[in-house]
Every structure is written in C-alpha cells, then in structure tokens.
Amino acid sequence: MKKLLYLSIAIFWMSNVIAQDLKPEYQKFIKSFIANVKKGDKEAVAKFISFPLNREYPIPSIVNKADFIKKYDQVFDEKLISEITKSNPAKDWSEMGWRGIMLNNGTLWIDTDGKIIGINYQSKFEKDLKAKLIINEKTKLHPSIASFKTPEYILETSKFRIRIDDLGNENYRYASWSINQKMSEKPDLVITNGKWVQQGSGGNHYIEFKKGNYIYTCDIIVLGTSESPPARLIITQNGKEILNQDATIVPR
C-alpha cells in the first residue's frame, strides 16, 4: 500500500499546484462517462476503458471488454459509483497536463482522448480477493521466501527473474533467479532491508538493496517517454555500474 500512499501524496500536491481548468471538450466526454455509470450501462462504460486495466497486485489485470463486463461489479461498487455520479465535471475533474485528467485526488484517471487509464480505488471485493490471492501465492513459492506481508513486483530481464516483497515495517526483500528458473525453486540471491525511494511527483520510484560492496537498484518507471521500459535493474560494485538491464513487470 506504500505505492498508493506515495501516489496519493503526489496527486494531492499536483492538485494544489498544477491543476488546470478543465476544457469544455473534456467535460463533454466526462459527462457521457458519468451518465453511463449512472445508468449502469456496462457495455457503454467499457468503451471508455483503455485495456489492459491494471488492478493492484496480485489481482489480475482486466484484459478486454468481455473481462471488464464480467468483473464490472467487482470494481464499480456502490461507493465508487457514488463518487463518480455525484462528481461535477467542471469542479471535481482536473487536467494535470500531460498526465491526463483526474477525478478528485486521483480516484480515477482519464486521458485527453476520453479513455480511462487508471482506477486507484479498491472495493471490498478486491481487498478480500487480494488477501486470498496472496495466501495462494505463498503456497507456490520456495519455503525460504514464502513469508511476507505484501507482494510488490515481479520483474524479468533478459537474464533474471526478480521478486520484491514487503516484509512489513518498510523492509523490502529482493529475491532473484535465472530467467529459466521457477519461483518454487530456491532463489540464487536474497537480500532484505531494501529501501523504497520516491522520485518526484509522477510516481516513479526505485527500491534499493545493498549486499556488501554491491547495490541492486530496481527502477520502476511509471511516467517516462514512449521509449522507456517499465522497469530497469541496475547493479553497481564499489560505485561502478556492472549491469544495467531493462525489465518488464510481470502482468498481474
């Protein structure tokens, strides 16, 4: 949940510093979105979604229209529907420059083409589902790493598979395997006491792990250019970079 805390702080800061008046053409498609949510028209709401729609790990992403309609009630519960339908397009939705348009303090994000790109809200159903998935996930891991509070990321480079878990009390664990190994096997390397470092207001961050003279940095790129990878693994030894590999974030 630390990711959401940092995101909320960043969004609150942005909403009070760089928010712009919402243009009439943006209000138009937001009004249409609100109207369809109010009617409960799942087919129509689905047309506003940019897929895949990520959910908080380890909840699987919503991959397409059919999947969205099936899971609609799991995401759009009474509380979220109320927040959307009671919102005023002119007052409660803010244009945040190139980042898009947000509802209130970032509950929902929509791009300037009228596509929903993020829903930073978790219903009770999703909270319960997340807890069940975490319990199930632990049974599939090597016993040496099966204890943790919250799973954060699974990253894959051309050579390595990396798992990052929150052990609680801001203590992050790094476990890695060769890319051909499974996480049910004993990790080749485990490092604890990792530190989460936020970078700016856009959500970018990295998690840093130290072992002797080595520093392992998992760079998570939330906002970058069209050429930026989703993540990057950087390893240094005595301050000298010895590895720098782009990484994918394994889909939820």
C-alpha positions in Angstrom: 0.0 0.0 0.0 3.0 2.3 0.2 2.8 2.8 -3.5 -0.7 4.1 -3.1 0.3 6.4 -0.2 3.1 8.0 -2.2 0.8 8.3 -5.2 -1.9 10.0 -3.1 0.6 12.4 -1.7 1.9 13.2 -5.2 -1.6 13.6 -6.5 -2.6 15.9 -3.6 0.4 18.1 -4.3 -0.3 18.2 -8.0 -3.9 19.0 -7.5 -3.0 22.1 -5.4 -0.1 23.2 -7.6 -0.5 22.5 -11.3 -4.2 21.6 -11.8 -5.7 23.4 -14.8 -9.3 24.4 -15.5 -11.0 21.6 -17.4 -11.6 22.4 -21.0 -15.3 22.1 -22.3 -14.4 19.4 -24.8 -13.0 17.2 -21.9 -16.1 17.9 -19.8 -18.2 16.6 -22.7 -16.8 13.1 -22.7 -16.6 13.0 -18.9 -20.4 13.9 -18.7 -21.0 11.0 -21.1 -19.0 8.6 -18.9 -20.8 9.8 -15.7 -24.2 9.3 -17.4 -23.4 5.8 -18.5 -22.1 4.9 -15.0 -25.3 6.3 -13.5 -27.4 4.1 -15.9 -25.3 1.1 -15.1 -24.6 0.5 -18.8 -21.6 -1.8 -18.6 -21.3 -2.0 -22.4 -21.1 1.7 -22.7 -18.7 2.2 -19.8 -16.4 -0.5 -21.3 -16.0 1.7 -24.4 -14.3 4.3 -22.1 -11.7 1.9 -20.8 -8.1 1.6 -22.1 -7.2 -2.1 -21.8 -5.5 -3.7 -20.0 -6.8 -2.0 -16.9 -4.3 -2.8 -14.1 -5.5 -3.8 -10.7 -3.4 -3.9 -7.5 -1.1 -6.9 -7.5 -1.7 -9.8 -7.3 -5.2 -9.1 -8.7 -5.1 -9.9 -12.4 -5.4 -7.0 -14.9 -8.7 -6.7 -16.7 -7.6 -7.6 -20.2 -10.5 -6.7 -22.5 -14.2 -5.6 -22.8 -15.6 -9.0 -22.0 -13.4 -9.4 -19.0 -14.4 -5.9 -17.8 -18.1 -6.5 -18.1 -17.7 -9.8 -16.2 -15.8 -8.0 -13.4 -17.6 -4.7 -13.5 -19.4 -5.1 -10.1 -16.1 -6.1 -8.5 -14.6 -2.7 -9.3 -17.5 -0.4 -9.6 -19.1 -0.9 -6.2 -21.7 1.5 -4.6 -19.0 3.8 -3.1 -17.1 4.3 -6.4 -20.3 4.7 -8.4 -21.5 7.3 -6.0 -18.2 9.3 -6.2 -18.4 9.2 -10.0 -22.0 10.0 -10.4 -22.0 12.9 -7.9 -18.9 14.5 -9.4 -19.1 17.8 -11.3 -17.0 17.6 -14.5 -16.2 21.3 -14.2 -15.2 21.2 -10.5 -14.2 17.7 -9.5 -12.2 16.7 -12.5 -8.8 18.4 -13.1 -6.5 18.4 -16.1 -3.0 17.5 -14.9 -1.0 18.5 -18.0 0.4 15.5 -19.9 -0.5 13.2 -17.1 -4.2 13.3 -18.0 -7.4 14.2 -16.2 -8.1 13.0 -12.6 -11.2 12.7 -10.5 -10.9 14.4 -7.1 -7.5 13.4 -5.7 -6.8 10.7 -8.2 -9.5 8.1 -7.7 -9.8 7.8 -11.4 -7.6 8.9 -14.4 -8.8 9.6 -17.9 -6.6 10.7 -20.9 -7.4 13.6 -23.2 -8.9 11.1 -25.7 -11.5 10.1 -23.2 -10.1 6.8 -22.2 -9.9 5.6 -18.6 -6.2 4.8 -17.9 -6.3 4.1 -14.2 -8.7 3.4 -11.3 -6.9 4.0 -8.0 -9.7 2.5 -5.9 -10.2 -0.9 -4.4 -13.6 -2.3 -3.5 -14.2 -4.6 -0.5 -14.4 -7.5 -3.0 -11.0 -6.7 -4.4 -9.5 -6.2 -1.0 -10.8 -9.7 0.0 -9.7 -11.2 -3.3 -6.2 -9.7 -2.9 -5.9 -11.3 0.5 -6.9 -14.7 -0.8 -4.6 -14.5 -3.8 -1.6 -13.7 -1.5 -2.3 -16.7 0.6 -2.5 -18.9 -2.5 0.7 -17.3 -4.0 2.7 -18.2 -0.8 2.0 -21.9 -1.4 3.7 -21.7 -4.8 6.9 -20.1 -3.6 10.1 -21.7 -2.2 9.6 -22.1 1.6 12.6 -19.7 2.2 10.6 -16.8 0.8 7.0 -17.8 1.5 6.7 -15.3 4.4 5.9 -11.7 3.6 3.3 -9.0 4.2 2.6 -7.8 0.7 3.9 -8.8 -2.8 5.2 -5.8 -4.7 6.7 -6.7 -8.0 7.9 -9.5 -10.2 10.4 -8.2 -12.7 12.0 -10.0 -15.6 15.1 -9.0 -17.5 16.8 -11.0 -20.3 18.8 -12.9 -17.6 17.0 -12.7 -14.3 13.6 -13.1 -12.6 13.3 -10.8 -9.6 10.7 -10.8 -6.9 10.2 -7.9 -4.5 8.1 -8.3 -1.4 7.2 -6.0 1.5 8.1 -7.8 4.8 6.5 -5.1 6.9 7.8 -2.0 8.6 9.2 -0.7 5.3 11.5 -3.7 5.0 11.7 -4.9 1.4 13.1 -8.2 0.2 14.8 -8.9 -3.1 14.9 -12.5 -4.4 16.3 -13.5 -7.8 16.6 -16.5 -10.0 17.9 -17.0 -13.5 15.2 -16.4 -16.1 14.7 -20.1 -16.7 14.1 -21.0 -13.1 10.8 -21.0 -11.3 10.0 -19.2 -8.1 9.2 -22.5 -6.4 12.9 -23.2 -6.6 15.4 -21.8 -4.1 16.5 -18.2 -5.1 20.0 -17.7 -6.1 20.1 -14.5 -4.1 18.0 -13.0 -1.3 18.6 -9.5 0.2 16.5 -7.9 2.8 16.3 -4.4 4.3 15.6 -2.8 0.9 14.6 0.9 0.8 11.8 2.4 -1.2 12.8 5.8 -2.7 10.2 8.1 -4.4 11.3 10.2 -7.4 9.4 13.3 -8.0 5.6 13.7 -8.1 4.9 11.4 -11.1 5.0 8.1 -9.3 8.5 6.9 -10.5 10.5 5.2 -7.7 13.2 2.7 -7.1 13.8 0.1 -4.5 17.5 -0.2 -3.4 19.1 -3.3 -1.9 22.7 -3.5 -0.5 24.8 -6.5 -0.1 28.5 -6.0 0.7 30.0 -3.8 -1.9 27.1 -4.4 -4.3 24.0 -2.2 -4.7 21.0 -3.6 -6.6 18.5 -1.0 -7.8 15.1 -1.9 -9.2 13.9 1.3 -11.0 10.2 1.4 -11.6 9.2 3.8 -14.4 5.6 4.9 -14.0 5.9 8.0 -16.1 8.5 8.1 -18.9 8.9 8.5 -22.6 7.4 6.2 -25.2 10.8 4.5 -25.3 11.2 4.0 -21.6 11.0 0.4 -20.3 8.5 -0.4 -17.5 11.4 -1.1 -15.2 15.2 -1.4 -15.0 17.7 -3.4 -13.0 21.0 -1.6 -12.2 23.8 -3.3 -10.2 26.9 -1.4 -9.0 30.0 -2.7 -7.3 32.0 -0.2 -5.3 30.1 2.6 -7.0 30.9 1.3 -10.5 28.0 0.1 -12.7 28.4 -3.5 -13.7 25.0 -4.3 -15.0 22.1 -2.3 -16.5 19.2 -4.2 -18.0 15.7 -3.2 -19.0 13.0 -5.2 -17.2 9.3 -5.9 -17.8 6.8 -6.0 -14.9 5.1 -9.4 -15.0 1.4 -8.8 -15.6 -0.9 -9.1 -12.7 
